[in-house]
Each structure stands twice: as C-alpha cells, then as structure tokens.
Amino acid sequence: MEGIKAVNLGVRFVLELCLLAALAYWGWRTGTSLGMRVLLAVTAPLLAAVVWGALVSPRAPVRLPLSLHLLVQLFVFGAAVAALFAVGRSTLAWTLGLVALGNVALLLVWRQ
C-alpha cells in the first residue's frame, strides 16, 4: 500500500508541473504579440506557483484550514483547466481536471 501512496505523490508532482505548463501554453497562445506572449507565458505560471507555494505546498508558510486549502487547490487547478479549454485543448483539460480530482480524493483518503 505504501508503494501506491508514493505513486500518488508522484502523480501529484506531475500534475503540478502540468498545471504550470498549461498556464504557460495558454499565455503563449493568448498573447497577440511576441512580447505579450512571453509576458503571459511567464507570469501566469509564476503567479500560480507563488500561490501554490505560499498556500498549498507541504512547506507552505501559511497553514490553511482544510476547506480553504481544498478551495485554493480547486482554484489553481481550475484556472489551468479553464486555460486549456480557452485555447481549444478540451481533451487535455478534461484529463487534467479528472486526474487532479482523483488525486486530491486519494490524498484526502490517505491523509497525505
């Protein structure tokens, strides 16, 4: 069972990287000029990483109540899913959203 729990934590890490990539992809596709593309592709994932690091990560300096912790996760993953939908990547959006929901559910059940 511990091996499966470790895999779930690995999946979580990959999901976090995917949400950053999704936001960067959205920024690149949304920008209308090279400068705007670069700006959005850098700042969107950077903002998500700052929020995640400050409020959600295991070593976050701010400890939120569980309900608020889940809400912030939902917001950040939701932003990445919405970004993928916005640029026409609905299959990726659905995949990211559903895998993230399953992962969060397992994290809760296993108290990881």
N, C-alpha and C positions, 0 to 999 in steps of 0.2 A: 504494500500500500504506500509506503514511503517513496518508492520509485515513481508511482503515479503522481503523487503530490509534487515531487520535484519536477516532473514533466509539466505539470500545470503552472508552476512558477516560471519555467522556461517559456511556455506559451505566453504567459503574461508579459514577459520581457519582449518577445517578438511582437506582440500586439501593440506595446508602447512604441516600438520602432515603426510599426506600420501606421499608427496614427500620426506620427511626425511626418512620415513620407507622404501620407495622404494630404496633409495640410500644405506641405511644400509643393506637391503636384498641383493642388488647387491654386495656389498662389502663382505658379508659373503659367498655368493655363488661363487664369483670370486676368492677369496683367495685360495692358494694351500696348505697352512699350517695353523695351528691354529693361530700363531702369525700374519700372513698376513691377515687372515680372520678378526681378531679383529681389526687390524690396519685399513683396508679398511672400515669395518663396522662402525668404529667410525669417521674416518677422512672425508669420503665422505659426510655424512650428516652435519658434523660440518662445513666443507667448504661452503656447500650450505647455512647453517644457518647464517654464517658470512656475506656472500654476500647479502643474503636476508635482514638481519638486518641492514646492512650498506647502502643499496641502494634502497630497495623496501618497507620496512615496513613503516607504517604511521609515526613513530617517527624516521625515518632514519636520521642520521646526515648529509647525503649528499642528497640534493634535485635535482633530475634529471629532465630534460625536459621530457614531456610525452612520446615522441617517444623512448627515451633511457630507460625510466622506463619500458615501454612495452617490449623492446628488452631484458632487463635483466630478466624480468619475463619469457619471452619465452625461454631464455637460461636455466634458472634453472628448469622450468617445463620440458623443452625438455630433459635435462640431466636425470631427473627422468624417463621420458617415455622411453628414449633410454636404460636406465639401466634395466628397466623391460623387454623390448624386448630382451636385451642381455642375460638375464637369462631364456628366454623361457616363460615369462608371458605376452603373447601378448594381451589376453583379459583384463588383468589389465592395461596394457599400453594404450590400446585404450580408456578404461574407464577413466583413469586419464587424458589423453590428451583432450578428448572431454568435460569432465565435467569442466576442467580447462579453456578451451577456452570459453565455455558458461558462466562461472563465470566471467571471465575477460570482456567479452562483456557486461554483466549486470552491472558490476562495472563501466564501461565507460558510459553506457547509463544513469545510475542513479547517476553518479558523486560521487561515494562512495569513 
